[in-house]
Every structure is written in C-alpha cells, then in structure tokens.
Amino acid sequence: MRVRDWFCGTDYMLYYLKAFMYADIQPEVHSFKSTTNVDSTNETDMRRYVPIRPSIPDDTGPSTTSHDQRLLAKRRRVGVTVACNACRRKKIRCDGLRPACTNCQDNGGECTYRDDSEMSQESQLLLLEVIRLLNSVPDDEAVQRLQSLKKEIDASVIMSVLRKDGDPKQEPADLRVFTPPLGDAFQILELSAQNPNAYPLLPDLDLETLQEVTYQQLVQPNSGRQALIGTAQTEEQNQIQSPLPLCDSRLSSLDITKWTNVSISSHLAARAISLYLETDHPLLGFFEPELFISDLVAGKDRFCSSFLVNSLLYWACQMNSARIPDDGSLALQLCGEAERLWRKEDRKESILNLAALQFLSLGYLGQGRDHAVLSYLREASRMAVEMGLFGVEDDRAQEYIATLSADEKEAHIFTAWGSFNYATHMSLFYRQPGLPCPESLPRLPIPGSKHEKSGQKRKRSDYMGGVFPDTCRFWSILHEVALLYSKNGGPPSGDQKTLRFAEYKFRELLAWSNGLSERFSRDDSNLHYVQVLYIWFHAAILDLFRTTISGPLRHHRLRTFTNPESSAEKVCEASVNQLKQLIVNYRLNFTSSSYTILWHIALTYLANAVLYQPKKEDWFFYFLLCIYGYERLQPCWRVSKAISTALLSLALRKGDISTQTARRVLNDIEHNAGPDTFPQDESVRATFMADLDLARSNPRDATVEKLAEEFAQNIMLQEYTNVLDGDEGEDTPDN
C-alpha cells in the first residue's frame, strides 16, 4: 500500500472532501424583498428567516402556483473556482472576489488565495521529496509519521520528522537518490514523476563514489581471458565454469549429427543453443521455440532444418566462447556449412530459411565480416516481402496463413515479427548504405497479443519471459523513425517539422513504457533482457533527437510538456544519465554483459555523448566504462576490438585523451583479445558508425573500420602537435 492508498482509506479523505465542498464551490447568496410586515425591533430575529420574493407577473402565459413561481425565480447556484484561505479555515462561503472577498472586507482581515497552478518549482520539488520519503519506508511506518504530523505546520519540522532515520547524505552510496538541481526540474517533475519506468530517479554516483572498488573494476582490464564477466567476483566465475542446467530438458536428448556435418559434440551444441534461448531469443524471436526444440530433438524437419541449425550454431557458438574458450575455428566451420546449405536451398522461400538468414547476418556482424552482413540482410528482406510477411500493403500473408494449422500459423507469426524487429533494429542503430528498412509493418498479429488467433494457447517457456510482444510494439513505434531516417542518405535536417515528429514519437515511446506490465517495470534486479530493452529505449531516444540537439532548436521548448525547461537537449541529457546507470548496473550484475552483443550499441552511443557533450568531472570514467565494456566482449566477438579502437581513435582526434593513455588502454585491449584465426588478408570489416556526429555530414569517415585504421595516424598527429606546442603530453588522470 502506497501513500495515496493510505489517504483513500482514512477519515482524512472525507475531511478534505468536505473542505472542498464548502470552500471551493460556493453558491451565491440571493437577495429577496420581503412582503411581510415585520417590526423593526424584531429585525435581528428576522435574519433567521429566508426572505420571500414577490411573484413575477406573467401576462402571456397561464397563471402558476406560488410554488411554481418560486421555482422559476430560483437561480442556479454558481460555484466559486477558488475560495480564499480565511474562508477555507472558517468553512464559510466565499464569493471569490479579488483582491479581497466580501467576508474579509467586512471583517478587515487579510485575504489570500491558494493557487496551485502557480506553485514554484522549489515547492513542487519539495512535494516530490515528501512523497519519495514516505514511499521509501514501510506502510505502517509511513502511517505513523503522517499521524504524528496532523497539527504540525512548520515545514522544517515536517521534513525533520519524515527524515528521522538520518540525513540522506549519510546513507550508503547505492541507496542515495539523485535529485537534479532546480534547473533540471523538467527531468524530475515531468519525466521522472510521470514516466517512472523510462526515467526513474537515479542513484547518486558522484566522482568519490566512482572511486570505490566496486566501480573501478569496470574501468580496468580483465584479469585474464578466463575472467569472463565485468564484476570479476570469484563466486560468479565459479558459477560460469561449473556445469549449468539446460533451459529445456529436451535438449539433453539432442543428436546433433542429424543436422550438421561439422565435428561438434551434441553436448556442446545443446549448451550453445540453450545459452542462446535464455539470452537472445526473448528479444529476437526468429522462430517459435517450442515447435523448434520439439522437431530439433525428434529429428523432424517441419519446424527445423539443417540450414537453420547450422546458422543458429554459428551465432550461438560465438556467444558460448565466454564459457568454453575457443579460437573461433568452430564458428567458421559452422558458417561454411551454413553457406553450403544455403546454396543448396537455391533461395527457396520459407520461414525456416528466413530465420536462418537472420542468424547468418548476426554471425557475420559479430566476426566483423561486414560485406556478408549486408548481403544476407538484403536477401532476408527480399524473401519476407515476397512471402508478404512485412513490407507490403496487401493481405497475401493473412490469406495464406488462414489455410494453415494452428502450429504453422504461430510459427509464421513469430518469424514475421522477429525478422521485422531485427531489420528495423539494424536500420535505426547501424544506418549503413544499402541496409534496407521494411516499408511497412507485418500485417499479422503480434505473438501473444489478444488479436492472435492461433488455436489453443501455447505454454510459453520460462526462458521466453513474455517480453517479446512488448518488444514487437517497441519496434513498431520506431519503424517510422528508422524508415524516415534511412531515406535520402540520412536523417532530415533539424527543423521544426523534424522536432515535432521526434516529440510525437517520444510521446509514443513514453506511453509504451508506462503500459508495460509490472514484471517489466524498471528495476535493477530485472531479468537481463528487460535491462537490454531499456538500453535500446534510451539509445533510440538519442537517435530520435540527434539532428535537433546539434542545431538551433536544441533549446526549443517541447509543445506537449508544461515545464518551460523542456527541450530536446534536456531529453537527451536525461537519457544519457539513464544509459550511464543502465550500463553500470548491467555490467555489475549480469553475466550476459560479457557474451551477448545485442546491447553493445549503448556503449558507442554513451562514448559519443561524453566526448561531444560539455565535459563533466566523471566523463573519463564513463568513457573507459564503454571501452572496457567492449574489452569484456572480445573473447566472443571479434568486432569488439575494432569498435573500442575506433572510439579511442575518436577521443585522440578530438584531443580528449593523451597518447600515453590511448596506448595504455589499447595495450589492455590487445592483451585480452586472444588469437585471431582469420586469414591475414581478411581484416575486420565494420562500416557502421562510430563517430555519430561526423556521420551526419561525412559517413564514410565516421565508420568503425575507418577510425580504427586511423588510430596510429591520430597518435602521430597528436604527438607532433604537442611537440610544436611545447606540451609534454601529460597523461590524462585516471578515475
């Protein structure tokens, strides 16, 4: 029970209701002429009686009774919008006249009015602080504190009683709540107060707190390739290295030889598939998992195929390298087998082939083989359009699915939405030339929604978590953004029209976040894929307003918010703060932060934010947080080294770090990268953006591979510049 529930359950509610009835809604006092002869000496007694108005002559209509005359004469009661404070206290009627009501004029008292609409930002912040303090204690204690304040009117005493457990500044760092300064009232009064999932109040991680061991381990190199997670806690390492149960017991019966010619044990294949199903599938959903696993272990090919299994293992084995160190050769063999099977399929259109193509593009992305990523994504989009799953305006897919069984319908729905979500994701966050964005949404119901009619309700496995329908709605909102920003060579200019579009989409995303079920509400202890979903949310917000915050409209007030401080710049600042906390929390508390790459885009976005925004005293900590976040991903994903090198190169080019710092960090990255089994002539290809500011004007020079290649050149340029300037190039101080 929260504070508002307690109020509704006590006699205070009735008390305040009466006060409003008698003070705020005041009827006019009517004046009547008396027709009764009363002696002047009895004038005092006369006041107790209601005067009677004489009848109203009516020559045009029939005569009426005196009762009817009184009804006609009676005027409707007119309410007063706001009663003065004195009349409120006395619980008497107030005529609402200003600057002083009639009662106060007659009594000679001071007449003041309460006007909630003019409440200062200081008062609003204080009110929110009171509510936060009451919500931070058990319900019984909150009731006791409020009861002890019934007759108290001194604000300092009230706050002292509410804070009786001590000064919040003396609480542990992880319990302190960040309260923005009054200049950021928009963030706390509108974003946080009205959208607690998207913009909750954050822990106060000042520079002193970030010096603690808990946080410093996030900006230090991994102790070795076996230390596979960001927290480096012994008990968590033991948990990873010990045998873990499969997410689905049926996988223990898998005979992988039925599906691939690659030399991989059934035990290893089962564990890799289980890891994928627990980690990435709740967000990707390329296939219906119950049907897939059933056919996988039974050796049936209705909802499973060799092409799909080898493509999935190509992706999953890279992820599984965090648990079973591998030199990458197994993933390359699975990739070769998948490509051979694809050629054998001869571009046949099916939901199994469509899902397999998505896994191939993901696998190539993780290994930095960018040319293949684009080709397989284009092929997948072509296939989906030909099948009518998305990107078309007709109902061919609906008509075809209507002829299928319940299981086949559900399989088609999952693949359609999973492929659409991934295509939109890539189009928005990667923005590479030639990367297609779906022209329209799937015309099929979202899996698990009330509109889905696929026969009996299928039991969802625990590892699905139920988040996929909300993920589909999320990408449905962002689809129009990705489509607009991918056309005509990039996002439109930051004019008024673009700002209105961005604000409209922002409002849609806020409504989506507020509509999430309680189990997906913002909580640091949520499941990992809920954390990733919120990471995507704030990365999308930064993309949404990116063109605006770099132009003259960055301070322009947003029309749908009441606070005058609302602007695109304020929204982005709030989302950057949320990304900081989400990344810190994800790396500290979730082992998946070291082996799933689905969240990595947040590292690039946050690194760009701290480099391009005005520098705060903690900027270097958060920059290293991103660099070493990629360093933890290196055992699984070859492309991570190129991205971290590109971000270091960007910081060098901007002059934000010294050459000594850049060399030291790069040495940490290379030391923990592990062996590279790729041919020397196959360098990492990554044409997605690393410098998000430069990408708007010169995307060719803003790519990951371009900036990574320029690292040595930027080192030489800065050293040469320092020599000319007489600067010894002192190292940037560590956080």
Solvent accessible surface area in square Angstrom, and as a share of the most:
residue,aa,sasa,rsa
1,M,118,0.53
2,R,85,0.31
3,V,9,0.05
4,R,175,0.64
5,D,66,0.34
6,W,20,0.07
7,F,68,0.28
8,C,91,0.55
9,G,66,0.64
10,T,40,0.23
11,D,106,0.55
12,Y,44,0.17
13,M,101,0.45
14,L,99,0.49
15,Y,113,0.43
16,Y,102,0.39
17,L,92,0.46
18,K,100,0.42
19,A,26,0.20
20,F,88,0.37
21,M,102,0.46
22,Y,127,0.48
23,A,2,0.01
24,D,19,0.10
25,I,114,0.58
26,Q,4,0.02
27,P,17,0.11
28,E,85,0.38
29,V,124,0.72
30,H,48,0.21
31,S,90,0.58
32,F,62,0.26
33,K,158,0.67
34,S,55,0.36
35,T,95,0.55
36,T,89,0.52
37,N,155,0.80
38,V,69,0.39
39,D,81,0.42
40,S,89,0.57
41,T,117,0.68
42,N,71,0.36
43,E,96,0.43
44,T,93,0.54
45,D,65,0.34
46,M,49,0.22
47,R,181,0.66
48,R,174,0.63
49,Y,135,0.51
50,V,119,0.69
51,P,47,0.30
52,I,104,0.53
53,R,99,0.36
54,P,64,0.40
55,S,66,0.42
56,I,94,0.48
57,P,120,0.75
58,D,86,0.45
59,D,144,0.75
60,T,138,0.80
61,G,30,0.29
62,P,116,0.73
63,S,113,0.73
64,T,61,0.35
65,T,85,0.49
66,S,69,0.45
67,H,102,0.46
68,D,55,0.29
69,Q,46,0.21
70,R,133,0.49
71,L,107,0.53
72,L,133,0.66
73,A,18,0.14
74,K,136,0.58
75,R,137,0.50
76,R,211,0.77
77,R,143,0.52
78,V,81,0.47
79,G,43,0.41
80,V,27,0.15
81,T,123,0.72
82,V,35,0.20
83,A,0,0.00
84,C,0,0.00
85,N,40,0.21
86,A,13,0.10
87,C,1,0.01
88,R,44,0.16
89,R,174,0.64
90,K,118,0.50
91,K,106,0.45
92,I,67,0.34
93,R,127,0.46
94,C,2,0.01
95,D,66,0.34
96,G,19,0.19
97,L,95,0.47
98,R,136,0.50
99,P,123,0.78
100,A,25,0.20
101,C,0,0.00
102,T,55,0.32
103,N,43,0.22
104,C,6,0.04
105,Q,112,0.50
106,D,109,0.57
107,N,99,0.51
108,G,68,0.65
109,G,43,0.42
110,E,142,0.64
111,C,20,0.12
112,T,59,0.34
113,Y,40,0.15
114,R,101,0.37
115,D,55,0.29
116,D,86,0.44
117,S,102,0.66
118,E,133,0.60
119,M,72,0.32
120,S,52,0.34
121,Q,52,0.23
122,E,98,0.44
123,S,49,0.32
124,Q,60,0.27
125,L,19,0.09
126,L,80,0.40
127,L,97,0.48
128,L,52,0.26
129,E,29,0.13
130,V,29,0.17
131,I,67,0.34
132,R,57,0.21
133,L,15,0.07
134,L,5,0.03
135,N,52,0.27
136,S,74,0.48
137,V,18,0.10
138,P,90,0.56
139,D,41,0.21
140,D,110,0.57
141,E,44,0.20
142,A,8,0.07
143,V,25,0.15
144,Q,113,0.50
145,R,8,0.03
146,L,32,0.16
147,Q,92,0.41
148,S,77,0.49
149,L,22,0.11
150,K,120,0.51
151,K,192,0.81
152,E,58,0.26
153,I,166,0.84
154,D,65,0.34
155,A,59,0.46
156,S,78,0.50
157,V,59,0.34
158,I,47,0.24
159,M,20,0.09
160,S,71,0.46
161,V,43,0.25
162,L,3,0.01
163,R,92,0.34
164,K,123,0.52
165,D,115,0.60
166,G,37,0.36
167,D,66,0.34
168,P,30,0.19
169,K,163,0.69
170,Q,150,0.67
171,E,70,0.31
172,P,80,0.50
173,A,18,0.14
174,D,96,0.50
175,L,111,0.55
176,R,44,0.16
177,V,54,0.31
178,F,56,0.23
179,T,70,0.41
180,P,4,0.02
181,P,85,0.53
182,L,77,0.38
183,G,43,0.42
184,D,18,0.10
185,A,0,0.00
186,F,0,0.00
187,Q,12,0.05
188,I,8,0.04
189,L,20,0.10
190,E,10,0.04
191,L,0,0.00
192,S,11,0.07
193,A,51,0.39
194,Q,96,0.43
195,N,5,0.02
196,P,77,0.48
197,N,16,0.08
198,A,0,0.00
199,Y,0,0.00
200,P,31,0.20
201,L,60,0.30
202,L,16,0.08
203,P,38,0.24
204,D,46,0.24
205,L,25,0.13
206,D,56,0.29
207,L,50,0.25
208,E,141,0.63
209,T,5,0.03
210,L,0,0.00
211,Q,87,0.39
212,E,79,0.36
213,V,128,0.74
214,T,62,0.36
215,Y,20,0.08
216,Q,28,0.12
217,Q,36,0.16
218,L,0,0.00
219,V,6,0.03
220,Q,84,0.37
221,P,50,0.32
222,N,13,0.07
223,S,105,0.68
224,G,23,0.22
225,R,62,0.23
226,Q,101,0.45
227,A,7,0.05
228,L,7,0.04
229,I,1,0.01
230,G,1,0.01
231,T,3,0.02
232,A,47,0.36
233,Q,72,0.32
234,T,95,0.55
235,E,113,0.51
236,E,35,0.16
237,Q,42,0.19
238,N,85,0.44
239,Q,106,0.47
240,I,14,0.07
241,Q,107,0.47
242,S,54,0.35
243,P,118,0.74
244,L,38,0.19
245,P,114,0.72
246,L,43,0.21
247,C,34,0.20
248,D,18,0.09
249,S,93,0.60
250,R,80,0.29
251,L,1,0.00
252,S,88,0.56
253,S,80,0.51
254,L,11,0.06
255,D,61,0.31
256,I,2,0.01
257,T,102,0.59
258,K,117,0.49
259,W,17,0.06
260,T,11,0.06
261,N,122,0.63
262,V,18,0.10
263,S,102,0.66
264,I,16,0.08
265,S,64,0.42
266,S,35,0.23
267,H,116,0.52
268,L,37,0.18
269,A,0,0.00
270,A,4,0.03
271,R,58,0.21
272,A,0,0.00
273,I,0,0.00
274,S,5,0.03
275,L,3,0.01
276,Y,0,0.00
277,L,0,0.00
278,E,63,0.28
279,T,5,0.03
280,D,1,0.00
281,H,0,0.00
282,P,0,0.00
283,L,5,0.02
284,L,9,0.04
285,G,0,0.00
286,F,0,0.00
287,F,9,0.04
288,E,4,0.02
289,P,2,0.01
290,E,31,0.14
291,L,15,0.07
292,F,1,0.00
293,I,0,0.00
294,S,46,0.30
295,D,11,0.06
296,L,1,0.01
297,V,33,0.19
298,A,53,0.41
299,G,34,0.33
300,K,122,0.52
301,D,110,0.57
302,R,130,0.47
303,F,16,0.07
304,C,0,0.00
305,S,20,0.13
306,S,36,0.23
307,F,4,0.02
308,L,0,0.00
309,V,0,0.00
310,N,0,0.00
311,S,0,0.00
312,L,0,0.00
313,L,0,0.00
314,Y,0,0.00
315,W,0,0.00
316,A,0,0.00
317,C,10,0.06
318,Q,7,0.03
319,M,0,0.00
320,N,6,0.03
321,S,8,0.05
322,A,2,0.02
323,R,60,0.22
324,I,81,0.41
325,P,56,0.35
326,D,45,0.23
327,D,66,0.34
328,G,18,0.18
329,S,41,0.27
330,L,24,0.12
331,A,3,0.02
332,L,47,0.23
333,Q,91,0.41
334,L,0,0.00
335,C,2,0.01
336,G,35,0.34
337,E,20,0.09
338,A,0,0.00
339,E,42,0.19
340,R,95,0.35
341,L,19,0.10
342,W,26,0.09
343,R,163,0.60
344,K,153,0.65
345,E,58,0.26
346,D,117,0.60
347,R,127,0.46
348,K,124,0.53
349,E,75,0.34
350,S,29,0.19
351,I,19,0.10
352,L,28,0.14
353,N,4,0.02
354,L,0,0.00
355,A,1,0.00
356,A,0,0.00
357,L,0,0.00
358,Q,3,0.01
359,F,0,0.00
360,L,0,0.00
361,S,0,0.00
362,L,3,0.01
363,G,0,0.00
364,Y,3,0.01
365,L,9,0.04
366,G,0,0.00
367,Q,7,0.03
368,G,2,0.02
369,R,36,0.13
370,D,4,0.02
371,H,108,0.48
372,A,9,0.07
373,V,0,0.00
374,L,25,0.13
375,S,49,0.32
376,Y,26,0.10
377,L,6,0.03
378,R,111,0.41
379,E,25,0.11
380,A,2,0.02
381,S,19,0.12
382,R,73,0.27
383,M,0,0.00
384,A,0,0.00
385,V,56,0.32
386,E,91,0.41
387,M,37,0.17
388,G,1,0.01
389,L,2,0.01
390,F,3,0.01
391,G,13,0.12
392,V,16,0.09
393,E,129,0.58
394,D,59,0.31
395,D,55,0.29
396,R,99,0.36
397,A,3,0.02
398,Q,75,0.33
399,E,120,0.54
400,Y,119,0.45
401,I,12,0.06
402,A,72,0.56
403,T,109,0.63
404,L,31,0.15
405,S,48,0.31
406,A,31,0.24
407,D,37,0.19
408,E,48,0.22
409,K,46,0.20
410,E,5,0.02
411,A,6,0.05
412,H,18,0.08
413,I,6,0.03
414,F,4,0.02
415,T,3,0.02
416,A,0,0.00
417,W,9,0.03
418,G,0,0.00
419,S,0,0.00
420,F,0,0.00
421,N,4,0.02
422,Y,7,0.03
423,A,6,0.05
424,T,0,0.00
425,H,15,0.07
426,M,1,0.00
427,S,2,0.01
428,L,1,0.01
429,F,7,0.03
430,Y,6,0.02
431,R,44,0.16
432,Q,9,0.04
433,P,105,0.66
434,G,51,0.49
435,L,15,0.08
436,P,40,0.25
437,C,18,0.11
438,P,9,0.06
439,E,104,0.47
440,S,15,0.10
441,L,62,0.31
442,P,11,0.07
443,R,88,0.32
444,L,11,0.05
445,P,36,0.23
446,I,27,0.13
447,P,2,0.01
448,G,38,0.36
449,S,9,0.06
450,K,176,0.74
451,H,124,0.55
452,E,19,0.08
453,K,171,0.72
454,S,12,0.08
455,G,62,0.60
456,Q,129,0.57
457,K,166,0.70
458,R,58,0.21
459,K,159,0.67
460,R,78,0.28
461,S,13,0.08
462,D,130,0.67
463,Y,18,0.07
464,M,5,0.02
465,G,16,0.16
466,G,25,0.24
467,V,0,0.00
468,F,3,0.01
469,P,24,0.15
470,D,20,0.10
471,T,0,0.00
472,C,0,0.00
473,R,90,0.33
474,F,0,0.00
475,W,2,0.01
476,S,25,0.16
477,I,25,0.13
478,L,0,0.00
479,H,9,0.04
480,E,84,0.38
481,V,1,0.00
482,A,1,0.01
483,L,30,0.15
484,L,72,0.36
485,Y,5,0.02
486,S,45,0.29
487,K,92,0.39
488,N,157,0.81
489,G,82,0.79
490,G,21,0.20
491,P,37,0.23
492,P,45,0.28
493,S,81,0.52
494,G,19,0.18
495,D,67,0.35
496,Q,81,0.36
497,K,168,0.71
498,T,7,0.04
499,L,0,0.00
500,R,51,0.19
501,F,38,0.16
502,A,0,0.00
503,E,5,0.02
504,Y,127,0.48
505,K,8,0.04
506,F,0,0.00
507,R,73,0.27
508,E,53,0.24
509,L,0,0.00
510,L,3,0.02
511,A,68,0.53
512,W,22,0.08
513,S,0,0.00
514,N,69,0.36
515,G,64,0.62
516,L,15,0.08
517,S,54,0.35
518,E,155,0.69
519,R,154,0.56
520,F,7,0.03
521,S,34,0.22
522,R,34,0.13
523,D,69,0.36
524,D,66,0.34
525,S,94,0.61
526,N,21,0.11
527,L,104,0.52
528,H,29,0.13
529,Y,7,0.03
530,V,3,0.01
531,Q,2,0.01
532,V,1,0.01
533,L,3,0.02
534,Y,4,0.01
535,I,0,0.00
536,W,4,0.02
537,F,0,0.00
538,H,0,0.00
539,A,0,0.00
540,A,1,0.01
541,I,0,0.00
542,L,9,0.05
543,D,3,0.01
544,L,0,0.00
545,F,0,0.00
546,R,35,0.13
547,T,11,0.06
548,T,0,0.00
549,I,47,0.24
550,S,55,0.35
551,G,14,0.13
552,P,124,0.78
553,L,26,0.13
554,R,91,0.33
555,H,116,0.52
556,H,65,0.29
557,R,110,0.40
558,L,0,0.00
559,R,169,0.62
560,T,74,0.43
561,F,6,0.03
562,T,110,0.64
563,N,12,0.06
564,P,87,0.55
565,E,74,0.33
566,S,1,0.01
567,S,5,0.03
568,A,0,0.00
569,E,61,0.28
570,K,46,0.20
571,V,0,0.00
572,C,2,0.01
573,E,49,0.22
574,A,0,0.00
575,S,0,0.00
576,V,5,0.03
577,N,26,0.13
578,Q,0,0.00
579,L,0,0.00
580,K,22,0.10
581,Q,20,0.09
582,L,3,0.01
583,I,0,0.00
584,V,3,0.02
585,N,7,0.04
586,Y,0,0.00
587,R,3,0.01
588,L,23,0.11
589,N,85,0.44
590,F,30,0.13
591,T,38,0.22
592,S,5,0.04
593,S,3,0.02
594,S,2,0.01
595,Y,11,0.04
596,T,3,0.01
597,I,4,0.02
598,L,13,0.06
599,W,1,0.00
600,H,3,0.01
601,I,4,0.02
602,A,0,0.00
603,L,0,0.00
604,T,3,0.01
605,Y,2,0.01
606,L,0,0.00
607,A,0,0.00
608,N,5,0.02
609,A,11,0.09
610,V,9,0.05
611,L,1,0.01
612,Y,87,0.33
613,Q,60,0.26
614,P,123,0.77
615,K,86,0.36
616,K,101,0.43
617,E,126,0.56
618,D,22,0.11
619,W,37,0.13
620,F,7,0.03
621,F,0,0.00
622,Y,8,0.03
623,F,1,0.00
624,L,6,0.03
625,L,0,0.00
626,C,0,0.00
627,I,0,0.00
628,Y,0,0.00
629,G,1,0.01
630,Y,0,0.00
631,E,1,0.00
632,R,9,0.03
633,L,0,0.00
634,Q,10,0.05
635,P,15,0.10
636,C,11,0.06
637,W,0,0.00
638,R,43,0.16
639,V,2,0.01
640,S,0,0.00
641,K,74,0.31
642,A,12,0.09
643,I,0,0.00
644,S,0,0.00
645,T,14,0.08
646,A,0,0.00
647,L,0,0.00
648,L,1,0.00
649,S,0,0.00
650,L,0,0.00
651,A,0,0.00
652,L,5,0.03
653,R,90,0.33
654,K,72,0.30
655,G,52,0.50
656,D,31,0.16
657,I,5,0.02
658,S,11,0.07
659,T,6,0.03
660,Q,83,0.37
661,T,1,0.00
662,A,0,0.00
663,R,120,0.44
664,R,87,0.32
665,V,0,0.00
666,L,26,0.13
667,N,96,0.49
668,D,22,0.11
669,I,0,0.00
670,E,88,0.40
671,H,149,0.67
672,N,9,0.05
673,A,23,0.18
674,G,33,0.32
675,P,96,0.60
676,D,89,0.46
677,T,55,0.32
678,F,21,0.09
679,P,75,0.47
680,Q,191,0.85
681,D,132,0.68
682,E,47,0.21
683,S,76,0.49
684,V,36,0.21
685,R,97,0.35
686,A,1,0.00
687,T,27,0.16
688,F,4,0.02
689,M,12,0.05
690,A,0,0.00
691,D,0,0.00
692,L,4,0.02
693,D,56,0.29
694,L,42,0.21
695,A,15,0.11
696,R,103,0.38
697,S,94,0.60
698,N,55,0.28
699,P,61,0.38
700,R,197,0.72
701,D,42,0.22
702,A,0,0.00
703,T,12,0.07
704,V,1,0.00
705,E,32,0.14
706,K,67,0.28
707,L,0,0.00
708,A,24,0.18
709,E,129,0.58
710,E,33,0.15
711,F,17,0.07
712,A,65,0.50
713,Q,115,0.51
714,N,9,0.04
715,I,8,0.04
716,M,136,0.61
717,L,101,0.50
718,Q,25,0.11
719,E,60,0.27
720,Y,136,0.52
721,T,59,0.34
722,N,25,0.13
723,V,114,0.65
724,L,120,0.60
725,D,106,0.55
726,G,63,0.60
727,D,74,0.38
728,E,151,0.68
729,G,8,0.08
730,E,148,0.66
731,D,65,0.34
732,T,24,0.14
733,P,109,0.68
734,D,89,0.46
735,N,24,0.12
